[in-house]
Amino acid sequence: MIPDFASMMFKTLQEYDKYTLAMAAMTAGRKIRKNVETVGSELLVALLCAGVSFEAAECPPTLLGCPLEQFHKYRRDMMNRPASENAFSAANFLRDRPVEWEGAQVYLTGKSFADAPEINTLNAGLDRKMVKADVYLKLPDSSFVGVSVKQSDAATKSNYSVEKMFSKEDAAVCLKARRDMLASIDVSTYYDDLKRDEVNALFYDRENPYWTLLRANIEKYKPSITKTIVDCLYGAGVPYPLYEFDGTVLVRLNAVELTDVTFEEHLPFYMCDDGVTPRKCAKMFYRLVTPRGSYRVEVRWKGDCYGASPQFQIHSI
């Protein structure tokens, strides 16, 4: 429902949403970011698990943990996707869904459990990086299953702050090096989009002072970093079976032995498709290889590089 004060200005909820997003962006002075909190593909999976069509216009009583306002945000995002893409994902999920999931109680929580106390209890005490599920199923035998939903097979698998994986002392040194570089172009606070190209250019050189320092620390902490990334990638340690659906296939995630894992900086990823021309990008690249697959790990920022560490962003290859 459109709030009363806006009902005379906007004919649809979509018009009102666009207005509020634009106003929020103007107030913050920042670029509008793509919605990552109420992703339609998560609702699609939840509805199918609840035994209703993914095109359902109303929240079914069999779907828990998702307030009505959130449901409609999820649904708007889903219906903005091409109908053929939704139908493709739905057919693939129904093909792979285990029969024992039928009749399950379904929770759509995203990464917040505020409206699902039972799921909050289920994940109590766990490292939040390990808690990957967006949809939870309580089976007839009262056991739980978690499903991590990706928008596509090209979506980022996970992302984790790089500097937070170092000691506080080493992280502080990295922070200073990063901000010293930014100070050289008069950036001493959150930078606006007018500075974006200039800021990015600082980090095109993979041998600059910050990348050099970061590379040394990644090497220093590599055993613990590798364990954290792999354990989080596969949901090691959660007390329930964990699955991942990427719109194409539904797979069970399982922990792997670290002795079978390699994690190294990978020079070919720095090159364009011709294998000769260096990419012009403010990133570092690593390759992660496990018994379950190979991944391109990009060390890059997701937003403000003054106030935040870059992240390890993981993609299947």
C-alpha positions as CSV (number, residue, x, y, z in Angstrom):
1,M,0.0,0.0,0.0
2,I,1.3,3.5,-0.8
3,P,1.5,5.7,2.3
4,D,-1.5,8.2,2.5
5,F,0.8,11.3,2.2
6,A,2.0,10.0,-1.2
7,S,-1.2,8.6,-2.6
8,M,-2.1,11.8,-4.4
9,M,1.4,11.9,-6.1
10,F,1.9,8.3,-7.2
11,K,-0.4,6.0,-9.0
12,T,1.5,2.8,-8.2
13,L,3.8,1.4,-5.5
14,Q,6.5,1.0,-8.1
15,E,6.5,4.8,-8.7
16,Y,6.6,5.5,-5.0
17,D,9.5,3.1,-4.5
18,K,11.5,4.7,-7.3
19,Y,10.9,8.1,-5.8
20,T,12.0,7.0,-2.3
21,L,15.1,5.4,-3.6
22,A,16.0,8.5,-5.6
23,M,15.4,10.7,-2.6
24,A,17.5,8.5,-0.3
25,A,20.4,8.7,-2.8
26,M,20.2,12.4,-3.0
27,T,20.2,12.7,0.7
28,A,23.2,10.5,1.1
29,G,25.0,12.1,-1.9
30,R,25.9,8.6,-3.2
31,K,25.1,6.4,-6.1
32,I,22.0,4.2,-5.9
33,R,23.1,0.7,-5.2
34,K,21.4,-2.4,-6.5
35,N,19.0,-4.2,-4.1
36,V,20.8,-7.0,-2.3
37,E,18.5,-7.4,0.7
38,T,15.3,-8.7,-0.9
39,V,16.4,-10.7,-3.9
40,G,13.6,-12.2,-5.9
41,S,15.3,-15.5,-6.6
42,E,15.2,-16.2,-2.8
43,L,11.4,-15.7,-2.8
44,L,11.1,-18.0,-5.9
45,V,12.8,-20.8,-4.1
46,A,10.8,-20.2,-0.8
47,L,7.5,-20.3,-2.6
48,L,8.3,-23.5,-4.5
49,C,9.4,-25.1,-1.2
50,A,6.1,-23.9,0.3
51,G,4.2,-25.7,-2.4
52,V,2.8,-22.7,-4.3
53,S,3.5,-21.1,-7.6
54,F,6.4,-18.7,-7.8
55,E,4.0,-16.2,-9.3
56,A,1.8,-16.1,-6.2
57,A,0.7,-12.6,-5.6
58,E,0.1,-13.0,-1.8
59,C,2.3,-14.4,0.9
60,P,1.0,-17.9,1.7
61,P,0.5,-19.0,5.3
62,T,3.0,-21.7,4.8
63,L,5.8,-19.2,4.4
64,L,7.2,-17.9,7.7
65,G,9.9,-15.4,8.8
66,C,9.0,-12.9,6.1
67,P,6.8,-9.9,7.1
68,L,4.3,-8.8,4.5
69,E,6.2,-5.6,3.6
70,Q,9.3,-7.7,3.0
71,F,7.3,-10.2,0.9
72,H,6.2,-7.5,-1.5
73,K,9.8,-6.2,-1.8
74,Y,11.0,-9.6,-2.7
75,R,8.1,-10.1,-5.1
76,R,8.8,-6.7,-6.9
77,D,12.4,-7.7,-7.4
78,M,11.4,-11.2,-8.7
79,M,8.7,-9.8,-11.1
80,N,11.3,-7.3,-12.5
81,R,13.3,-10.3,-13.8
82,P,12.4,-11.7,-17.3
83,A,9.6,-14.2,-17.0
84,S,11.6,-16.8,-19.0
85,E,14.4,-16.5,-16.4
86,N,12.0,-17.1,-13.5
87,A,10.5,-20.1,-15.3
88,F,13.9,-21.5,-16.1
89,S,15.0,-21.3,-12.5
90,A,11.7,-22.7,-11.2
91,A,11.9,-25.7,-13.5
92,N,15.5,-26.4,-12.5
93,F,14.8,-26.2,-8.8
94,L,11.7,-28.5,-9.0
95,R,13.8,-31.0,-11.0
96,D,16.5,-31.2,-8.4
97,R,14.5,-30.7,-5.2
98,P,14.7,-33.8,-2.9
99,V,11.3,-35.5,-2.4
100,E,11.8,-35.5,1.4
101,W,11.4,-31.7,1.3
102,E,7.7,-31.9,0.5
103,G,5.5,-30.8,3.4
104,A,8.3,-28.8,5.0
105,Q,7.7,-25.7,7.0
106,V,9.4,-22.9,5.1
107,Y,11.2,-19.8,6.4
108,L,12.4,-17.0,4.1
109,T,14.9,-15.0,6.2
110,G,17.6,-13.7,4.0
111,K,20.6,-13.0,6.3
112,S,18.4,-11.6,9.1
113,F,16.5,-13.8,11.6
114,A,14.7,-11.0,13.4
115,D,11.3,-12.4,12.4
116,A,12.2,-16.1,12.7
117,P,13.2,-16.8,16.3
118,E,13.5,-20.6,15.6
119,I,16.1,-19.9,12.9
120,N,17.9,-17.5,15.2
121,T,18.1,-20.2,17.8
122,L,19.3,-22.7,15.1
123,N,22.2,-20.5,14.2
124,A,23.1,-19.2,17.7
125,G,26.8,-19.1,18.3
126,L,27.8,-19.7,14.7
127,D,30.2,-17.4,12.8
128,R,27.9,-15.4,10.6
129,K,30.2,-15.9,7.6
130,M,29.3,-19.6,7.9
131,V,25.5,-18.9,7.9
132,K,24.9,-18.8,4.2
133,A,21.3,-20.0,3.9
134,D,18.5,-17.6,2.7
135,V,15.7,-20.2,2.9
136,Y,15.2,-22.7,5.7
137,L,13.1,-25.8,5.7
138,K,11.8,-27.6,8.8
139,L,11.1,-31.1,7.7
140,P,8.3,-33.3,9.1
141,D,10.9,-35.0,11.4
142,S,11.7,-31.5,12.9
143,S,15.2,-31.5,11.3
144,F,16.3,-28.4,9.3
145,V,17.8,-27.8,5.9
146,G,19.3,-24.6,4.6
147,V,19.3,-23.3,1.1
148,S,21.7,-20.6,-0.1
149,V,20.2,-18.9,-3.2
150,K,22.2,-17.2,-5.9
151,Q,20.7,-15.1,-8.7
152,S,22.7,-17.0,-11.3
153,D,25.6,-19.3,-11.8
154,A,27.7,-16.1,-12.4
155,A,26.8,-14.5,-9.1
156,T,29.4,-13.9,-6.4
157,K,29.6,-17.0,-4.2
158,S,30.7,-15.2,-1.0
159,N,32.5,-12.0,0.0
160,Y,34.7,-11.4,3.0
161,S,36.7,-8.4,4.3
162,V,40.4,-8.9,3.6
163,E,41.9,-6.7,6.3
164,K,39.7,-8.3,9.0
165,M,41.6,-11.6,8.4
166,F,44.8,-10.0,9.6
167,S,45.8,-9.1,13.2
168,K,44.6,-5.8,14.5
169,E,48.1,-4.4,14.2
170,D,48.7,-5.5,10.6
171,A,45.2,-4.4,9.6
172,A,45.9,-0.9,11.0
173,V,49.1,-0.7,9.0
174,C,47.1,-1.6,5.8
175,L,44.5,1.0,6.6
176,K,47.1,3.7,7.0
177,A,48.8,2.7,3.7
178,R,45.5,2.8,1.9
179,R,44.5,6.2,3.3
180,D,48.0,7.6,2.6
181,M,47.6,6.7,-1.0
182,L,44.1,8.4,-1.1
183,A,45.5,11.5,0.6
184,S,47.9,11.9,-2.3
185,I,44.8,12.8,-4.4
186,D,43.2,14.9,-1.7
187,V,40.7,12.2,-0.6
188,S,40.5,12.3,3.2
189,T,36.9,11.1,3.7
190,Y,34.3,9.1,1.8
191,Y,34.9,10.1,-1.8
192,D,32.0,11.0,-4.2
193,D,31.6,9.7,-7.7
194,L,33.4,12.7,-9.2
195,K,36.6,11.2,-7.7
196,R,35.9,7.6,-8.7
197,D,38.1,7.5,-11.8
198,E,41.0,9.2,-10.0
199,V,40.7,6.8,-7.0
200,N,40.5,3.7,-9.2
201,A,43.6,4.8,-11.1
202,L,45.6,4.7,-7.9
203,F,45.0,1.0,-7.7
204,Y,45.5,-0.1,-11.3
205,D,49.1,-0.8,-10.6
206,R,49.3,-4.2,-8.8
207,E,52.7,-3.2,-7.4
208,N,51.6,0.0,-5.7
209,P,52.4,0.3,-1.9
210,Y,49.0,-0.8,-0.7
211,W,48.7,-3.9,-2.9
212,T,52.3,-4.8,-2.1
213,L,51.5,-4.6,1.6
214,L,48.2,-6.5,1.2
215,R,49.9,-9.2,-0.8
216,A,52.5,-9.8,1.9
217,N,49.8,-10.0,4.6
218,I,47.7,-12.4,2.6
219,E,50.8,-14.6,2.3
220,K,51.5,-14.3,6.0
221,Y,48.0,-15.3,7.0
222,K,47.4,-17.7,4.1
223,P,46.7,-20.9,6.1
224,S,44.0,-19.2,8.2
225,I,42.6,-17.2,5.3
226,T,42.3,-20.3,3.2
227,K,40.6,-22.2,6.0
228,T,38.1,-19.4,6.6
229,I,37.3,-18.9,2.9
230,V,36.8,-22.6,2.3
231,D,34.9,-23.3,5.5
232,C,32.6,-20.4,4.8
233,L,32.2,-21.2,1.1
234,Y,30.9,-24.7,1.9
235,G,29.2,-23.9,5.2
236,A,31.4,-26.1,7.3
237,G,30.2,-26.3,10.9
238,V,26.5,-25.5,10.5
239,P,24.3,-28.1,12.3
240,Y,22.1,-28.9,9.3
241,P,22.5,-29.9,5.7
242,L,23.3,-26.9,3.5
243,Y,22.4,-26.6,-0.2
244,E,23.1,-24.0,-2.9
245,F,20.9,-23.2,-5.8
246,D,22.2,-20.9,-8.6
247,G,19.2,-20.9,-10.9
248,T,20.6,-23.9,-12.8
249,V,21.4,-26.6,-10.3
250,L,20.8,-27.4,-6.7
251,V,23.8,-29.0,-5.0
252,R,24.6,-30.1,-1.5
253,L,27.6,-28.3,0.1
254,N,30.1,-30.3,2.1
255,A,33.3,-29.5,3.9
256,V,36.6,-30.4,2.1
257,E,40.0,-31.3,3.4
258,L,42.4,-28.3,3.4
259,T,45.3,-30.5,2.3
260,D,43.5,-30.7,-1.1
261,V,43.1,-26.9,-1.4
262,T,45.3,-24.3,-3.1
263,F,45.0,-20.6,-2.9
264,E,47.5,-18.5,-4.9
265,E,47.7,-15.2,-6.7
266,H,47.0,-16.0,-10.4
267,L,48.7,-13.8,-13.0
268,P,46.5,-14.9,-16.0
269,F,43.5,-13.3,-14.3
270,Y,45.2,-9.9,-14.7
271,M,45.1,-10.2,-18.5
272,C,42.4,-9.5,-21.0
273,D,41.0,-12.4,-23.1
274,D,43.8,-12.1,-25.5
275,G,46.2,-13.2,-22.8
276,V,48.6,-10.3,-23.5
277,T,46.9,-7.0,-22.7
278,P,46.8,-6.2,-18.9
279,R,43.3,-5.5,-17.5
280,K,42.7,-1.9,-16.4
281,C,41.1,-2.6,-13.0
282,A,41.5,-1.8,-9.3
283,K,41.8,-5.4,-8.2
284,M,44.1,-8.2,-7.3
285,F,43.3,-11.8,-8.4
286,Y,43.7,-15.1,-6.7
287,R,42.7,-18.6,-7.8
288,L,41.2,-21.0,-5.3
289,V,41.1,-24.7,-6.2
290,T,39.2,-27.3,-4.1
291,P,38.0,-30.8,-4.7
292,R,34.6,-29.3,-5.4
293,G,35.6,-26.7,-7.9
294,S,37.8,-23.8,-9.0
295,Y,37.2,-20.2,-8.2
296,R,38.4,-16.7,-9.3
297,V,38.9,-14.7,-6.1
298,E,38.9,-11.0,-6.7
299,V,40.3,-8.6,-4.1
300,R,38.3,-5.5,-4.7
301,W,36.1,-2.9,-3.0
302,K,32.4,-3.0,-2.8
303,G,31.8,0.7,-2.4
304,D,34.0,3.2,-0.4
305,C,37.7,2.3,-0.4
306,Y,38.4,5.1,2.1
307,G,36.2,3.7,4.9
308,A,36.3,0.0,4.2
309,S,38.7,-2.9,3.5
310,P,38.6,-4.6,0.1
311,Q,36.8,-7.9,0.0
312,F,37.6,-11.4,-1.2
313,Q,34.8,-11.8,-3.8
314,I,34.5,-15.4,-5.0
315,H,33.3,-16.6,-8.4
316,S,33.1,-20.1,-9.9
317,I,35.3,-20.7,-13.0
